[in-house]
Amino acid sequence: MNPLDAGFECIEFYFLIFARLVGVFVQAPLFGRPKGVPAPVQVGYSLAISLVMYSILPIPKHLPENAVEYGFAIAGQVSIGLMLGFASYMVAAGLQFAGEIIDVQMGLSIAANFDPSAGGTVNMIRQFQFRLALLVWIFIHGDYFFFKAIRRSYELIPPDTSALTQGAVFKLVDMTSGLFVMGLELSAPVVAALFITNVALGLLNRAAQQFNVFMISFPLSILIGMGVMILGLGTLMSRAIPNLYSHLNHDMMELIMALKAK
């Protein structure tokens, strides 16, 4: 083979690897989310990790032969990366959804503040839940399993593969539907405690109508909601969130296998 052609194939293969990693890191927790991570930084570590992947992956025998095919291959790699990155964000998104529900029930949604990293206004409990998810993810070495899944994706889905499969789309939809169930389950203790509190306040208001229940309902809801959250924080960090990440690792491998199937 002409050395010039061989060098061109190496560059072509490298940027196919890079395209998938860019898609992953745009959506992945910590690396792409929150949105405060600058784009040049994302591109920088995508280039660096692509170089590592390039050194351990064999060059496929059949690479795109013209610019049109190469453009479709790049688009396919980006789409695969976006799917994997979005899947890795599911637990953090579920905790954010749970925090949003708790914020509304506690009445803290009126105290939303602007967060530059999120690109808009966010509620306090939602922010706390998101940062808690990232903290636990680091403590349980989720970054190791994350990069292991990325490497496994390159082994099972070569960079010259660009077609998305119906099974992968269905798997991602199934994971997204599980996000809402996750949020409801995580917020259930606080929501149940606040529901009982509101029922008790309603009965108190019927029994003693001269008592101003409305004035004490807001601070009491915040006090009880925060109390239940603090009581359950240990279990949430030691058991619930690690179990969710364990299931997420399994789901990501199933998604990769679904992307491999043709």
GUMAR-635461 format. One record per residue (C-alpha): y, z negated, x. Coordinates in steps of 0.02 Angstrom, whole numbers, padded with zeros to 5 digits, always signed. Layout:
BEGIN
YZX
...
//
This chain:
BEGIN
+00000+00000+00000
+00176+00037+00057
+00257-00124+00122
+00411-00086+00018
+00307-00071-00140
+00215-00233-00098
+00380-00323-00074
+00445-00256-00239
+00288-00318-00328
+00312-00491-00253
+00491-00498-00318
+00436-00432-00487
+00300-00564-00499
+00419-00703-00445
+00544-00665-00582
+00407-00660-00713
+00364-00839-00661
+00548-00884-00662
+00575-00814-00838
+00443-00929-00913
+00511-01082-00822
+00687-01048-00882
+00623-01046-01061
+00530-01210-01033
+00674-01303-00953
+00800-01250-01085
+00701-01349-01215
+00610-01482-01113
+00665-01665-01120
+00763-01732-00972
+00772-01561-00888
+00859-01466-01028
+00895-01599-01157
+01017-01682-01176
+01129-01530-01169
+01238-01610-01035
+01126-01538-00898
+01231-01397-00821
+01158-01222-00832
+01173-01192-00642
+01067-01349-00614
+00934-01286-00735
+00932-01117-00648
+00923-01202-00478
+00769-01306-00511
+00690-01161-00607
+00709-01053-00451
+00639-01191-00339
+00488-01228-00449
+00457-01042-00472
+00442-01029-00283
+00311-01167-00284
+00214-01082-00424
+00226-00915-00335
+00145-00989-00180
-00009-01050-00276
-00035-00909-00402
-00120-00744-00363
-00022-00586-00395
-00097-00493-00545
-00171-00323-00512
-00077-00242-00656
+00111-00273-00665
+00234-00178-00777
+00260-00004-00709
+00434+00035-00775
+00594-00052-00828
+00554-00051-01014
+00385-00132-00991
+00459-00257-00869
+00596-00301-00994
+00465-00335-01129
+00365-00439-01004
+00519-00544-00961
+00556-00571-01146
+00375-00621-01176
+00380-00747-01034
+00541-00823-01098
+00468-00839-01273
+00311-00923-01206
+00419-01041-01105
+00527-01083-01256
+00372-01125-01357
+00303-01239-01222
+00471-01321-01192
+00500-01351-01377
+00325-01424-01394
+00360-01546-01251
+00516-01606-01344
+00423-01654-01504
+00405-01842-01471
+00587-01862-01423
+00638-01763-01577
+00527-01871-01688
+00607-02029-01620
+00779-01955-01649
+00733-01915-01828
+00671-02093-01852
+00835-02158-01781
+00932-02047-01900
+00839-02120-02049
+00869-02297-01988
+01054-02260-01960
+01074-02201-02139
+00980-02348-02213
+01078-02475-02110
+01244-02395-02152
+01280-02350-01971
+01298-02165-02007
+01484-02194-02037
+01498-02257-01857
+01443-02094-01775
+01530-02054-01612
+01551-01896-01510
+01420-01869-01376
+01461-01728-01252
+01278-01717-01199
+01226-01680-01378
+01371-01564-01413
+01429-01658-01568
+01432-01823-01659
+01274-01929-01656
+01228-02097-01729
+01197-02251-01623
+01016-02285-01666
+00974-02102-01643
+01049-02107-01469
+00954-02265-01428
+00789-02193-01487
+00812-02034-01387
+00850-02127-01226
+00704-02244-01259
+00588-02094-01276
+00648-02024-01108
+00631-02194-01024
+00452-02219-01083
+00412-02038-01036
+00464-02075-00857
+00373-02242-00849
+00206-02168-00906
+00226-02022-00782
+00251-01896-00920
+00334-01781-00795
+00168-01767-00702
+00074-01713-00859
+00220-01598-00903
+00209-01502-00739
+00019-01506-00748
+00029-01420-00918
+00150-01290-00848
+00033-01251-00704
-00114-01242-00824
-00017-01120-00931
+00003-01003-00782
-00183-01015-00745
-00236-00975-00923
-00091-00859-00970
-00048-00749-00820
+00135-00700-00801
+00093-00520-00843
+00039-00578-01018
+00180-00557-01142
+00103-00556-01316
+00122-00708-01430
-00027-00747-01541
-00036-00794-01723
-00135-00951-01680
+00002-01011-01562
+00136-00988-01695
+00032-01084-01823
+00000-01222-01697
+00186-01240-01661
+00225-01245-01848
+00092-01380-01869
+00170-01482-01727
+00342-01462-01805
+00280-01525-01973
+00204-01675-01884
+00377-01714-01816
+00438-01766-01989
+00284-01872-02020
+00313-01955-01852
+00493-01995-01895
+00446-02071-02063
+00307-02176-01988
+00416-02243-01847
+00558-02288-01963
+00445-02360-02100
+00454-02545-02047
+00645-02546-02046
+00657-02444-02205
+00534-02560-02295
+00627-02716-02238
+00793-02644-02296
+00718-02591-02462
+00656-02768-02494
+00828-02834-02444
+00916-02718-02566
+00797-02767-02706
+00829-02951-02670
+01017-02923-02669
+01004-02828-02834
+00909-02973-02914
+01037-03094-02844
+01178-02991-02917
+01094-02995-03089
+01064-03183-03079
+01238-03228-03016
+01358-03088-03063
+01507-03183-02996
+01429-03174-02822
+01502-03029-02720
+01340-02948-02660
+01428-02790-02604
+01526-02882-02469
+01372-02957-02386
+01256-02808-02407
+01326-02710-02258
+01317-02848-02125
+01152-02911-02196
+01075-02737-02187
+01130-02717-02006
+01067-02892-01961
+00895-02867-02041
+00877-02689-01977
+00919-02738-01798
+00805-02890-01811
+00655-02785-01865
+00692-02658-01728
+00699-02794-01594
+00537-02872-01655
+00447-02706-01649
+00524-02644-01486
+00384-02711-01375
+00248-02627-01479
+00350-02468-01490
+00369-02456-01300
+00195-02515-01250
+00085-02433-01380
+00168-02318-01507
+00268-02202-01394
+00133-02189-01257
+00005-02145-01392
+00122-02012-01460
+00142-01936-01287
-00047-01940-01263
-00069-01841-01424
+00071-01725-01369
-00020-01684-01206
-00174-01638-01308
-00070-01532-01427
+00014-01441-01284
-00155-01395-01210
-00211-01332-01380
-00051-01228-01390
-00085-01155-01218
-00263-01112-01270
-00196-01031-01428
-00076-00927-01324
-00221-00874-01215
-00327-00815-01362
-00312-00632-01408
//
